Amino acid sequence: MSGGHRELWNTRIIIRSDATFGGRKRKFDSTPRNAKVPKRRRTEREVGDETGQALAPIGFKALESICREEVPENAILELTKIAERFEALLSLEEIRPDLLKLVVCSFRLLCSSNNIMTANADKVLRSSKAKNFVTGAVLSRFINEMAYSNDSSFGTVVADLTVVFRAMIQRFGESIVHSLPIPQLSTSLAALKEKSLIEDASDLEKKLQDVKELKDEVIRRAKTANDSQVEPPQNFREVSVIPEAADLLCSRPFVRENITDRKFKYLDHYLDVQFRLLREDFVMPLRDGIKQLIKENNSLKPSSASNARRTNDVSVYHDVTVLHPVCSRKGRVYRIRFDQSHSKVKRVKWERSKRLKFGSLVCLSSDEFNSLVFATVESRDANGLSIGELDVRFENVETVEVNQFIQGKEKFVMIDSPAYFEAYRHVLEALKEIKAEELPFQRHIVECC
């Protein structure tokens, strides 16, 4: 058989035909009898799985096509399909700026996913490679270089990054807030604004400010959570309701922020937090007033024209002396007298004034507040106050010491807090008496059930 006939013999009919043979239609295959059928091309995933090699990072064109997708849901779906190649790109130590813009855009798409796409998008965002990228040197360096660029498209990048940073803070909380390049983004935004490269600079500044506030809130909550784990220096039931000198002269009292988003460890934890916060509520004005008076040394001298002045809402009185004991229905109290000659004291309408009313806590000192004595107003009347006299009950002070005040005619500076102590006293005492089985709604208030 000649060569041409042999070639024709070995070749099947090239065209596909529905010719009929024996009443049946039969399709002809155009593939040569001895030809090799090409194998199906395997995907990069399959090759990577067989060889154990990492997948190739997604390229510029493919990522650009995803970011330009008009339907965001479709773009997110494509990103989640090629998640491993996207993560491979995030792992690179160098990424050129135009590709980095697309990476930021991709992150923004994932962060903006709706409920249908949230699970898959969240899986990508929570990956270690995504977290390392947003806190890593590649993105930080890119943001820093934005400040020296004249590219007006960086306004979109800044907007995308505010969305990304907010979403990442919400997912990772305190573990990521300190590592995000938020300060660098703020600096670059200011530089771009100065070059007039951003149209809606005020809007971007507001978005960035919202991110900063979220960051501060996360840090504050984390600090509160840590503080709540710190054990108090002493049992709150042993703490005196009446403040001590250490309470007013200390720089930072021991208090813990009230827990509103989780349960307390146990009942005493709850009671301790409430007790100390409530106690600090009336102690703080006194402490602030004393600190202010110490700074203004002249106001502590009797000859000063600022006698009976109000400093930080704290009323100040000078030349206070203890006159003598007075018998009352509740026991022995003491009459004191302050200098009422100052014009500001003379002008006080005592019959209508709320100053030095019954139950008010007053603090006295004879040595520029190095030592303190506390008393509560037991009785007062307008006639007595018009001449600078009222009755007080000294708190936690021995009778012998009070007698020494009388005999030595010791002179004090006295301050009166605007916080009405009598209202606090009974609540604080009641908190100290509460037992485990006595607190109503304990399962709801303490255990958050």
NUNU-824170 format. One record per residue (C-alpha): residue in three letters; x, y, z. Coordinates in pm, whole numbers, m for minus. Layout:
! NUNU-824170
- fido,x,y,z
- Ala,X,Y,Z
...
END
This chain:
! NUNU-824170
- fido,x,y,z
- Met,0,0,0
- Ser,141,337,m94
- Gly,231,592,171
- Gly,m60,818,83
- His,m309,534,105
- Arg,m157,416,432
- Glu,m199,763,582
- Leu,m555,777,461
- Trp,m620,431,603
- Asn,m488,527,944
- Thr,m693,841,957
- Arg,m1056,841,1051
- Ile,m1304,1070,890
- Ile,m1213,1422,1006
- Ile,m1561,1569,1011
- Arg,m1827,1472,1260
- Ser,m2129,1333,1083
- Asp,m2462,1192,1183
- Ala,m2449,937,900
- Thr,m2683,645,936
- Phe,m2554,287,947
- Gly,m2798,3,976
- Gly,m3077,239,1067
- Arg,m2878,390,1354
- Lys,m2708,722,1372
- Arg,m2342,701,1446
- Lys,m2101,978,1524
- Phe,m1756,971,1374
- Asp,m1448,1072,1572
- Ser,m1194,1285,1391
- Thr,m909,1176,1618
- Pro,m635,978,1439
- Arg,m624,612,1543
- Asn,m263,629,1661
- Ala,m280,985,1797
- Lys,m230,1046,2168
- Val,m526,1196,2351
- Pro,m405,1501,2550
- Lys,m455,1477,2923
- Arg,m673,1725,3110
- Arg,m464,2012,3247
- Arg,m449,1994,3621
- Thr,m521,2296,3833
- Glu,m251,2466,4037
- Arg,m422,2340,4352
- Glu,m390,1979,4232
- Val,m28,2026,4134
- Gly,49,2187,4464
- Asp,m122,1908,4657
- Glu,77,1639,4472
- Thr,419,1805,4492
- Gly,376,1965,4835
- Gln,480,2300,4689
- Ala,306,2626,4777
- Leu,58,2770,4531
- Ala,164,3062,4315
- Pro,43,3402,4442
- Ile,m247,3553,4255
- Gly,m130,3791,3983
- Phe,m209,4152,3910
- Lys,m452,4088,3621
- Ala,m655,3829,3810
- Leu,m683,4044,4124
- Glu,m764,4352,3918
- Ser,m1047,4163,3747
- Ile,m1190,4069,4087
- Cys,m1168,4423,4224
- Arg,m1338,4562,3913
- Glu,m1631,4323,3945
- Glu,m1949,4531,3947
- Val,m2132,4293,4181
- Pro,m1950,4287,4518
- Glu,m2091,3946,4609
- Asn,m1934,3795,4298
- Ala,m1600,3955,4377
- Ile,m1607,3820,4733
- Leu,m1699,3475,4606
- Glu,m1404,3478,4367
- Leu,m1170,3591,4645
- Thr,m1279,3312,4874
- Lys,m1234,3060,4590
- Ile,m870,3162,4539
- Ala,m809,3223,4911
- Glu,m487,3019,4917
- Arg,m337,3210,4625
- Phe,m446,3538,4786
- Glu,m279,3437,5112
- Ala,32,3340,4918
- Leu,44,3697,4787
- Leu,9,3834,5141
- Ser,313,3629,5247
- Leu,549,3800,5002
- Glu,814,4027,5151
- Glu,790,4272,4861
- Ile,474,4377,4676
- Arg,478,4655,4420
- Pro,255,4958,4498
- Asp,m2,4907,4221
- Leu,m61,4549,4335
- Leu,m78,4661,4697
- Lys,m366,4893,4609
- Leu,m555,4593,4478
- Val,m473,4395,4793
- Val,m617,4673,5009
- Cys,m924,4686,4785
- Ser,m964,4309,4824
- Phe,m949,4339,5201
- Arg,m1214,4608,5189
- Leu,m1440,4379,4985
- Leu,m1397,4099,5237
- Cys,m1469,4335,5527
- Ser,m1783,4464,5355
- Ser,m1933,4121,5295
- Asn,m2301,4066,5364
- Asn,m2454,3792,5576
- Ile,m2445,3538,5293
- Met,m2073,3578,5233
- Thr,m1966,3654,5588
- Ala,m1856,3303,5688
- Asn,m1616,3254,5397
- Ala,m1487,3611,5405
- Asp,m1439,3593,5781
- Lys,m1233,3277,5741
- Val,m990,3464,5515
- Leu,m974,3772,5739
- Arg,m910,3563,6049
- Ser,m622,3374,5892
- Ser,m277,3431,6038
- Lys,m149,3556,5702
- Ala,m417,3825,5681
- Lys,m344,3938,6035
- Asn,31,3941,5972
- Phe,m18,4144,5655
- Val,m223,4427,5811
- Thr,27,4454,6099
- Gly,339,4380,5896
- Ala,618,4584,5744
- Val,493,4564,5383
- Leu,169,4752,5449
- Ser,329,4987,5701
- Arg,600,5083,5454
- Phe,339,5133,5181
- Ile,136,5367,5404
- Asn,446,5567,5496
- Glu,540,5611,5130
- Met,193,5746,5054
- Ala,288,6068,5231
- Tyr,559,6139,4969
- Ser,343,6056,4669
- Asn,147,6282,4436
- Asp,m103,6010,4349
- Ser,m459,6135,4396
- Ser,m594,5777,4400
- Phe,m456,5728,4749
- Gly,m773,5887,4887
- Thr,m955,5565,4796
- Val,m680,5360,4959
- Val,m715,5559,5282
- Ala,m1092,5506,5280
- Asp,m1045,5133,5223
- Leu,m792,5107,5504
- Thr,m1027,5271,5754
- Val,m1282,4998,5675
- Val,m1017,4726,5701
- Phe,m870,4849,6029
- Arg,m1213,4879,6190
- Ala,m1305,4525,6082
- Met,m975,4380,6204
- Ile,m1007,4553,6543
- Gln,m1356,4412,6579
- Arg,m1225,4061,6506
- Phe,m899,4057,6702
- Gly,m950,4324,6969
- Glu,m660,4412,7196
- Ser,m424,4162,7033
- Ile,m404,4376,6720
- Val,m484,4740,6808
- His,m129,4829,6910
- Ser,20,4680,6590
- Leu,m205,4840,6328
- Pro,m33,5129,6141
- Ile,m306,5375,6235
- Pro,m63,5658,6332
- Gln,117,5619,5997
- Leu,m215,5637,5813
- Ser,m305,5954,6002
- Thr,28,6113,5909
- Ser,m4,6019,5542
- Leu,m361,6148,5528
- Ala,m247,6483,5666
- Ala,32,6499,5405
- Leu,m204,6415,5119
- Lys,m452,6673,5244
- Glu,m181,6938,5253
- Lys,m99,6862,4889
- Ser,m471,6897,4800
- Leu,m473,6544,4659
- Ile,m789,6438,4845
- Glu,m1131,6581,4772
- Asp,m1324,6457,5077
- Ala,m1048,6500,5333
- Ser,m1287,6593,5615
- Asp,m1492,6278,5555
- Leu,m1179,6061,5563
- Glu,m1059,6233,5879
- Lys,m1390,6153,6045
- Lys,m1367,5787,5941
- Leu,m1012,5766,6070
- Gln,m1117,5934,6394
- Asp,m1388,5669,6436
- Val,m1121,5401,6402
- Lys,m905,5573,6663
- Glu,m1199,5594,6903
- Leu,m1272,5225,6851
- Lys,m907,5150,6923
- Asp,m917,5357,7245
- Glu,m1239,5185,7351
- Val,m1088,4839,7298
- Ile,m780,4937,7499
- Arg,m996,5082,7776
- Arg,m1211,4770,7795
- Ala,m904,4548,7803
- Lys,m759,4756,8085
- Thr,m1089,4734,8271
- Ala,m1093,4357,8227
- Asn,m737,4335,8359
- Asp,m812,4566,8650
- Ser,m1116,4360,8740
- Gln,m888,4061,8791
- Val,m674,4249,9045
- Glu,m763,4161,9399
- Pro,m845,4458,9627
- Pro,m593,4549,9900
- Gln,m847,4467,10171
- Asn,m1199,4337,10214
- Phe,m1445,4618,10139
- Arg,m1643,4522,10451
- Glu,m1345,4638,10656
- Val,m1321,4975,10478
- Ser,m1454,5267,10679
- Val,m1738,5462,10524
- Ile,m1582,5774,10672
- Pro,m1273,5858,10463
- Glu,m926,5863,10613
- Ala,m633,6094,10549
- Ala,m480,5839,10311
- Asp,m794,5850,10096
- Leu,m764,6223,10035
- Leu,m387,6250,10008
- Cys,m327,5950,9780
- Ser,m256,6001,9410
- Arg,m462,5707,9284
- Pro,m728,5531,9491
- Phe,m809,5165,9433
- Val,m1129,5149,9228
- Arg,m1241,4920,8948
- Glu,m1472,5017,8665
- Asn,m1820,4876,8677
- Ile,m1869,4569,8458
- Thr,m2156,4605,8212
- Asp,m2084,4350,7939
- Arg,m2006,4029,8131
- Lys,m2069,3864,8466
- Phe,m1890,3930,8793
- Lys,m1674,3659,8944
- Tyr,m1890,3628,9256
- Leu,m2118,3836,9479
- Asp,m1843,4002,9684
- His,m1671,4103,9361
- Tyr,m1988,4286,9258
- Leu,m2038,4444,9600
- Asp,m1673,4550,9625
- Val,m1687,4729,9289
- Gln,m2012,4911,9376
- Phe,m1896,5003,9727
- Arg,m1564,5155,9619
- Leu,m1713,5346,9326
- Leu,m1990,5493,9539
- Arg,m1745,5586,9815
- Glu,m1511,5749,9565
- Asp,m1804,5954,9432
- Phe,m1817,6168,9747
- Val,m1447,6145,9840
- Met,m1318,6270,9504
- Pro,m1449,6632,9536
- Leu,m1279,6661,9874
- Arg,m953,6521,9737
- Asp,m956,6757,9439
- Gly,m1032,7054,9661
- Ile,m745,6974,9896
- Lys,m500,6935,9609
- Gln,m606,7271,9471
- Leu,m569,7437,9808
- Ile,m222,7292,9858
- Lys,m117,7443,9525
- Glu,m259,7780,9623
- Asn,m64,7821,9944
- Asn,m183,8176,9998
- Ser,m540,8060,10030
- Leu,m441,7869,10345
- Lys,m340,8185,10534
- Pro,m603,8346,10758
- Ser,m514,8692,10635
- Ser,m582,8602,10274
- Ala,m864,8777,10095
- Ser,m980,8442,9958
- Asn,m1121,8312,10287
- Ala,m1442,8117,10247
- Arg,m1377,8095,9874
- Arg,m1503,7804,9669
- Thr,m1235,7597,9500
- Asn,m1355,7329,9260
- Asp,m1703,7350,9417
- Val,m1558,7295,9763
- Ser,m1642,7562,10021
- Val,m1342,7675,10227
- Tyr,m1355,7829,10577
- His,m1073,7964,10793
- Asp,m1002,8021,11161
- Val,m1224,7730,11263
- Thr,m1212,7655,11637
- Val,m1382,7394,11857
- Leu,m1571,7582,12130
- His,m1727,7326,12363
- Pro,m1928,7002,12378
- Val,m2306,7010,12334
- Cys,m2556,6747,12450
- Ser,m2807,6642,12185
- Arg,m3071,6371,12151
- Lys,m2813,6155,11971
- Gly,m2536,6208,12224
- Arg,m2250,6447,12262
- Val,m2157,6675,11972
- Tyr,m1933,6982,11952
- Arg,m1998,7342,11862
- Ile,m1747,7498,11625
- Arg,m1703,7851,11498
- Phe,m1555,7975,11171
- Asp,m1460,8325,11055
- Gln,m1782,8476,10927
- Ser,m1641,8826,10877
- His,m1538,8772,10519
- Ser,m1766,8945,10268
- Lys,m1843,8624,10079
- Val,m1964,8454,10395
- Lys,m2166,8758,10497
- Arg,m2352,8752,10169
- Val,m2457,8387,10204
- Lys,m2831,8350,10260
- Trp,m2804,8070,10516
- Glu,m3177,8014,10539
- Arg,m3176,7912,10172
- Ser,m2821,7790,10128
- Lys,m2736,7420,10093
- Arg,m2391,7471,10243
- Leu,m2318,7299,10575
- Lys,m2656,7129,10587
- Phe,m2735,6838,10817
- Gly,m2533,6526,10732
- Ser,m2268,6708,10530
- Leu,m1914,6579,10568
- Val,m1652,6840,10656
- Cys,m1277,6800,10668
- Leu,m1056,7001,10906
- Ser,m680,7048,10912
- Ser,m448,7259,11124
- Asp,m123,7182,10939
- Glu,m191,7256,10570
- Phe,m364,6920,10525
- Asn,m76,6701,10632
- Ser,m319,6557,10886
- Leu,m697,6553,10867
- Val,m996,6533,11097
- Phe,m1347,6451,10975
- Ala,m1683,6553,11113
- Thr,m2046,6554,11004
- Val,m2285,6844,11051
- Glu,m2524,6750,11331
- Ser,m2739,7061,11344
- Arg,m2742,7407,11200
- Asp,m2973,7707,11198
- Ala,m2960,8030,11008
- Asn,m2905,8240,11319
- Gly,m2611,8031,11431
- Leu,m2449,8026,11088
- Ser,m2486,8402,11059
- Ile,m2233,8429,11342
- Gly,m2030,8135,11211
- Glu,m2144,7866,11458
- Leu,m2281,7512,11406
- Asp,m2272,7172,11577
- Val,m2071,6881,11436
- Arg,m2003,6522,11531
- Phe,m1639,6420,11501
- Glu,m1595,6088,11324
- Asn,m1332,5834,11433
- Val,m1173,6084,11668
- Glu,m1113,6013,12038
- Thr,m1269,6242,12300
- Val,m926,6311,12447
- Glu,m805,6450,12115
- Val,m1110,6672,12075
- Asn,m1058,6808,12428
- Gln,m704,6900,12327
- Phe,m846,7099,12036
- Ile,m1066,7292,12283
- Gln,m800,7352,12544
- Gly,m533,7451,12292
- Lys,m775,7671,12098
- Glu,m638,7510,11784
- Lys,m731,7675,11456
- Phe,m829,7477,11147
- Val,m902,7525,10783
- Met,m1230,7352,10699
- Ile,m1371,7241,10365
- Asp,m1725,7130,10285
- Ser,m1789,6892,9993
- Pro,m2085,6946,9759
- Ala,m2149,6570,9763
- Tyr,m2419,6504,10024
- Phe,m2254,6249,10251
- Glu,m2566,6149,10445
- Ala,m2721,6002,10130
- Tyr,m2408,5794,10064
- Arg,m2356,5678,10422
- His,m2666,5459,10452
- Val,m2621,5293,10111
- Leu,m2255,5215,10182
- Glu,m2336,5069,10522
- Ala,m2608,4855,10365
- Leu,m2370,4722,10098
- Lys,m2132,4606,10370
- Glu,m2412,4411,10538
- Ile,m2545,4224,10232
- Lys,m2504,3846,10250
- Ala,m2503,3597,9963
- Glu,m2861,3482,10016
- Glu,m3000,3832,10064
- Leu,m2934,4007,9731
- Pro,m3247,4006,9510
- Phe,m3200,3912,9142
- Gln,m2847,3794,9215
- Arg,m2851,3549,8920
- His,m2938,3833,8684
- Ile,m2727,4115,8831
- Val,m2412,3923,8925
- Glu,m2415,3614,8703
- Cys,m2581,3777,8399
- Cys,m2832,3493,8362
END
